[in-house]
Amino acid sequence: MMSSILEIESGCPWQVEAFRYAFEYLIETLNDSSHKKFFNVPRLGGTKYDVLPYSIRVLLEAAVRNCDGFLMKKEDVMNILDWKTKQSNVEVPFFPARVLLQDFTGIPAMVDFAAMREAVKTLGGDPKKVHPACPTDLTVDHSLQIDFNKCAIQNAPNPGGGDLQKAGKLSPLRVQPKKLPCRGQTTCRGSCDSGELGRNSGKFSSQIENTPILCPFHLQPVPEPETVLKNQEVEFGRNRERLQFFKWSSRVFKNVAVIPPGTGMAHQVNLEYLSRVVFEEKDLLFPDSVVGTDSHITMVNGLGILGWGVGGIETEAVMLGLPVSLTLPEVVGCELTGSSNPFVTSIDVVLGITKHLRQVGVAGKFVEFFGSGVSQLSIVDRTTIANMCPEYGAILSFFPVDNVTLKHLEHTGFDKAKLESMEAYLKAVKLFRNEQDNSGEPEYSQVIQINLNSIVPSVSGPKRPQDRVALTDMKSDFQACLNEKVGFKGFQIAAEKQNDIVSIHYEGSEYKLAHGSVVIAAVISCTNNCNPSVMLAAGLLAKKAVEAGLQVKPYIRTSLSPGSGMVTHYLSSSGVLPYLSKLGFEIIGYGCSTCVGNTAPLSEAVLNAVKQGDLVTCGVLSGNKNFEGRLCDCVRANYLASPPLVVAYAIAGTVNIDFQTEPLGTDPTGKNIYLHDIWPSREEVHQIEEEHVVLSMFKALKEKIEMGNKRWNSLEAPDSVLFPWDLKSTYIRCPSFFDKLTKEPVALQPIENAHVLLYLGDSVTTDHISPAGSIARSSAAAKYLTNRGLTPREFNSYGARRGNDAVMTRGTFANIKLFNKFIGKPAPKTIHFPSGQTLDVFEAAELYQKEGIPLIILAGKKYGSGNSRDWAAKGPYLLGVKAVLAESYEKIHKDHLIGIGIAPLQFLPGESADSLGLSGRETFSLTFPEELSPGVTLNIKTSTGKVFSVIASFENDVEITLYKHGGLLNFVARKFS
């Protein structure tokens, strides 16, 4: 039966037919609309249903609708209905309504699908049957690099290969300013025809270079700034091979829709544009739900859509019509009360809630928000809060649909009739939250309260996102970090050197750098700038700063790279973009850029000064990740801040400042200007947000996505059943996962005399494991590319080369901050014990594989924490790692290890490599029992004669089945053959 299910060519029709045998009696007609039907799930449970958390109600509806007696059993449905007693005790399957891929993890997923077609054909199956079985959206703008910015607009670009070199010089793409006619709105108080920027433009009379003249109060189409167009042109040439592969995928695989390049990533605006909230399929209404290969998927929970990020491996399973398996979660009810201080941004609210939830402990749980404070949060606030759930460990954070949601959807252009049927359906199945009606309040596993009044402005850092610092304490905290021993917070700078100053000469002027000097200030695409209110606040602050005569020192590497082109639209139409540009925050494109280490290099003057004074210089960015070394190895302190605070710290030029008592600078008359003088009020921000953002933003996005762009529309791509692999390509390569695939799985093999590839400590993140950012010139990946005739300027990034397993394998464990106990200092190195050589991790693993020696990894607590990254499992697998032995795991990463065929082993409680006296230089051997069971204890024997027990960390029979098949990809490929 499994085989017949997986051979369905499009959609999931077996789910539509099979449920009729189980819960057909629950189907009803919605009001008077005889053609719209739905499952009236509340009838199934009565009072049991009424006390279920809203998120669990969505799980239950999906279970009822997809109950086929095989993949979804009646027992699963009843377990979800009995959530109150079954939570944390049973596994249940879940069929998401759709899938979202972003290109960094989407390209390996689609490459795997293409490779699977090859494997199925080799085994005698029909390759045409391999394609997604549910709607799949793919965004392709995650690989953006900064080749141009305002400070370096004349810099030579880094074309990075592709066909761009053959095309000759870049075509001139200067945007000519043009006057836009005033349409006579009463809110316009400036002179559109005079070229002024607004009512207070006297101090800023000249038009900023490359920015079109426009009325700041009118919604008019705005040409892209020159830097955007230049970066897009370089990007298109650099990534042509990948884009051609994506276009082939959209032609050949049914249910795959590619969001054109230049549109934006899988973040808030695009997630909302792609969201249905309520699906209507063949006149059947059901709740929208989604999983995908991006941690930001959780953002949609702010719209009442159940969704979370998973790895490429699980996503591919969903794309093939299989359910996601999850432990029926505990649901923590988070009651929000009070209202936040006017000077607190939504990002402060996010970080405040994040810290509170971290302290409570919600790892592996659902969080659901309720209470009077919820209605005071806009949808963009809710989605930003929901987006941060990976930072406090929850699976997702859910805001049920309410009147605020419906009003927002109306502003985004939802059809009125659709909204009416949506509201009627959600109320019929009790998925609509009515604040005035408390009679049906759910019962939660645990209830916590957060008073919004208690949240204060803050930043996070200097090395971890969870280390929050109140803005008022920032100066004293940074000075304490200088004194602290080297660690998560400390830099251990000698007292006599903490006041050292190094002079630099830059662009004809002299500046002074010290500990705390800001050298990178980036408003980037992750999390924070997805919220229009904080972006507009940054723009308004920039406007007030420029009008007050404040400036940003030119050596500071400033940039603005939103996750969507719509940010350009509303910043332009609201009149604040020229002021951001004047301070150096010119839009350079749409993508991760600085967030994943793709920032332009700092000037030689700054680099030399940092080295000369051994200075702790700082990066300030509006993202959600600031792990050490992520920006660049010369910037030791990295702080996360809201966009307006990023601009404020850039103006101040240092984080070593008390904004309450110290000025940002002086105006032309010598008067001190403080932060409170230029901080915009909440009323100002909300007014502009309502007048300029929501409706126009989504209307423009819809046009941009549907029309595509000239380069994408004219791009040629094959339409063959099998992808024509180019053996010379360094971007797209058929991976080796299926090289030894047989029709039937072989018996589990023992791991004998395995060497330890790496001996790691606690909190090893997927950033340490998975390739990300630029490719270092001395790395194994660089050597591979150099041997294929590429120069360093053509290397591009690991993200752009995720379709090449040879590059990605060489980039695994290549992070400069990886601390391998064999080496004793941060470095992507290890020891090849048979020869005693210290080598790059890949080179050592390659030698081990040539010698036929299996490998394991020793680790401490929370192995694999951080973002969901499938290459954090695929990479070790291709290095020859057979098992990981750790004290504990991040669940998502552990699932990935199993999904690729690596055994996750766990020390017994209270034990570790240290307590057992393991040096990591021994060899390890273990045998798996013929009947492997969840949580079984295994014995490991070392070459020194030591024998100790470990737990095989499989949670259910599904995981064991996948492991026996050598991972999910092999399992699915066999079902097609």
Secondary structure, DSSP 8 states (H G I E B T S, - for coil): -HHHHHT--SS-HHHHHHTHHHHGGGEEEETTEEEEEEE-THHHHTHHHHTS-HHHHHHHHHHHHT--SSSS-HHHHHHHHTHHHHTTT-EEEE--SEEEEEHHHHHHHHHHHHHHHHHHHHTT--GGG-S-SS-EEEE--TT---S--GGGTTS-----STTTGGG-S----------------TT--S-GGGT--STTGGG--S--TT-----TTS-------HHHHHHHHHHHHHTHHHHHHHHHHHHHSTTEEEE-TTSB-SSHHHHHHH--SEEEETTEEEE-EEEESSGGGGGGGGGT-EEEE--HHHHHHHHTT--EEEE---EEEEEEES---TT--HHHHHHHHHHHHHHH--TTSEEEEESTTGGGS-HHHHHHHHHTHHHHT-SEEE--B-HHHHHHHHHTT--HHHHHHHHHHHHHTT-B--TT--TT----SEEEEEEGGG---EEE-SS-TT-EEEGGGHHHHHHHHHHS-SSSS-----GGGTT-EEEEEETTEEEEEETTBEEEEEE-SSGGGGSHHHHHHHHHHHHHHHHTT----TTSEEEE--SBHHHHHHHHHTT-HHHHHHTT--B--SS-GGGGT------HHHHHHHHHHT---EEEESSS---TTSS-TT--EEEE--HHHHHHHHHH-BSS--TTTS-SEE-TTS-EE-HHHH---HHHHHHHHHHHTHHHHHHHHHHHHHH--HHHHH------SS----TT-SS----STTTT--SS------EEEEEEEEE--S--BHHHHS--SB--TTSHHHHHHHHTT--GGG--BTTTTTT-HHHHHHHTT--TT-B-TTTSSBSSEEEETTTTEEEEHHHHHHHHHHTT--EEEE--SSBTBSS--THHHHHHHHHTEEEEEES-B-HHHHHHHHHHT-EEEEE-TT--TTTTT--S-S-EEE---SS--TT-EEEEEETTS-EEEEEE---SHHHHHHHHTTSHHHHHHHHH-
